[in-house]
Amino acid sequence: MWGERICSYYSSEIDSLVDRDFGHDSSRYNIEVLERVVDIVVSRHGEGGLCYLVLHHYLDRLVDILVSTLSDYAFMDVFGPEAYEDVRSQVYNRLLHDPKNILSALISDDMNLQIRIGVSGSESLQRLKDRVGIAAQQVLKSIEGSLDCIIHSILIGDPHFKGKLTNAITLKSIAYHPQNEEWRRKSEELFYKVLMEACKRCLLGERKPWRAPVGTS
């Protein structure tokens, strides 16, 4: 869905490269693997495929970041539009400066971030910045403009999301609220509050997503 909307492109082969062929998501945290995958994708699928590859990694991380961020809000007395806006802002900023995603190092000159990601001084870093950096920036721009609709689609489309959120809230409730046994109800309430707010904002109108040109490199 989002590959076609943002990149005008979809490829099950790219999904397989990322998820299975080189080890699950290894091209997100191993810069040598990422460079090999980029070579394959660009040679076979051109710039549309490169956009799709970048989007795949960002959306995978978006799910985990959304779970982590939302779990901090489980024990708020009230979760309304202002809290949702805070969540939205935090999710995007964490995606932008994500130490678990090499793409973050390709769009930033922050040496501390590069060190945390483990790519500081890598010979592949500048080559990938030149090849992938612009695509990563533009995909992020499109994600930002469509973030409410993306959050909504994750909540209704990922059958594992609610379980992940419940588990994250459980761990934090044990650490910070050991006497509070309401974590499951809190998880359900939070899930539906976020779902409704994201749905409302999505229906009110998202900005038109950036579409990557489909062609050859």
N, C-alpha and C positions, 0 to 999 in steps of 0.2 A: 504493500500500500504506500508506505512513505518513500520507498525508492522511486516509484513511478511519479509520485507527487512532487518530490523535491529534485530528483535527478532525471526524471523522464526515463528511468532505466530500472530494470530488474534482472538479476542473474542468480539462478540457483547454484551455478558453478562458483561464483564468488562467495556465496554463503558457505559452500562446502570447503573452499580454500581456507576461510577464516575459522570455521567451526571444527573441521576434521582433518584436513590434509596435512597441515603443519602442526597439529596439536591445538586444542581448543583455545582460541583467542591469543595464541602465542605472538601473532603479528601486532598485537596491541601493546605488548610489554618487551618484546625482543626486537631490537632495531634491525638486526641482520635479517631476521625472518620477514619483517615488514618490507624491507627493500626487495627481497626476493618475490614476495607476493605482489608488490607494486609492479615489478617488471612483468610478471605474468599477466596481471589484470590489464595493464595499459596495452601490452602487445596483442591481447585477444579482444579487449572490450573498449579500448580508447578512453576518452575523457569521461564519458558517461559511466563507464565501469569504475573509474577511479573515484568519481563522486559517490557511487554506490558503496564502494569499499569503505570510504571514510564515514559515510552515514551509518553503515552497519556497526562500526566500532563505537560511534557516538551513542547510538540508540541502545546498544548493549550496556554501556556504562550509565546511561540515563536511568535505566531501570534500577540499578543498584544504588545510585545516588538518591533517587526519589525515595526508595525504601528507607535509607539511612536518615535522610532529612525529615521525612514525615514521622518517623518513630520518636523524634524529639518533641513532637507536638501532641503526643497521645494523652498526656495528663493535663493539658490546658483545660480550664473551665469552659472557655468559649473558643470555638474555631470558626471564624467568619472571614469575610473578604480581606481584611487586613492581614490576618494570619496566612491566608492563601497566597497573598501577594509576597509576603516574606518567604514562604516556601518556594514560590516560583523564582524569586531573585536568587535565593541560595542555591537552588538546583542548577540554574544556568551558570552562576559564578563558579560552582564546584566543577561543572563540566568543562568550563573554560580553562581552569587551572588544576586539572586532574593529575595527581602524581601517579596514577595507575594507568595512564594512557599516553603513549609516545606522541600522539598527535598534539598534545599540549605543548611539547617541546618544539614542535615544528612551527608554531605560531607565536612563540614567545622567546625573548632573549634573556629571560630570567635564569641566571646561572644556578641559583638555589633549586629551582624547579627541575632544571636539567640534571642536577646532581641527584635529587630525590628519585627521579625517574631512572637514573642510571645510564644516561646517554652523553654526559659531559665528556667532551674530547673524542667522541666517536667520529670516525671518518665518514660514516654514513649520514651523520646528522645534517650537514650542509647540503649534501646531495638530495636528501629527502625534503629538506626545506624548500629547495628550488623546484622540486617536482610535485610536491603534495601540499605545500604550505597554503597556496592560494585556494585550492579546492577545500581545504579544511576550514579556512576563514569563511568562505562563502556558504559552506554547509552549515556552519555554526550560526551564521546570520539568518539562514532560512529556518533553522531549528528555533531560534529565538522568536521569530515572527509567528511561528506555528505552535509554540510551546503548550498553550492551553489545550489545543486539539490533540497534540501528541500525548500529553499526560492523560487526557480522557481516553484515548485509544489504548494506552497501556493498561489502564484500570479495567476497561471492559474486555480487552483482548488477550491479556496474559493470564492464563488460568492459575498460574503459580504466584501471582503478585500478592494476593491477599494473605496467603500462607507465609510468604517472605516477610510481609509487614508485621503479621502477628508474632512471628518468631523474633524479629528485631525488637518489638515492643516488650515481649516477654523477657528478653535478656536485660533490657534497660530497667524494667520494672523490678527485677530481682536485685539489680545493683543499687537502684536509687529509691525504690519504694517496696522494700521487702514485705511489708504488711499489707500491701494493696493487691488483692486478687481479682481486680476488675479488668485486667489487661485484655482479655478476649473481647469483652463488651466495648472497651475503649477502642480496640483495633477496628471493630465493625463500624462504630460511630464515625471514627476518623476517615475510614475508607469512603463511606458514603457522603460525608461532608465535602471531601476533596473531589469526589466524582461529580457531585452536583455543581460545585463552583467551577470546575474545569469545563463541564458541559455547557453551563450558562455562558461562560466567556467565549467558548468555541462557537456557539450558536450566534452570539452577538457579532461575530465577524473576526476572522483571523486576517492578518496581512497576507498578501499574495506571496507564496513561497518563491524563493529564488530557484530557477531551474538551470541546471548545468547543461552546457551544450553537449549534444551527443555527437561524437565523431571519433576520429582516429587521432592518435598522438602525432 
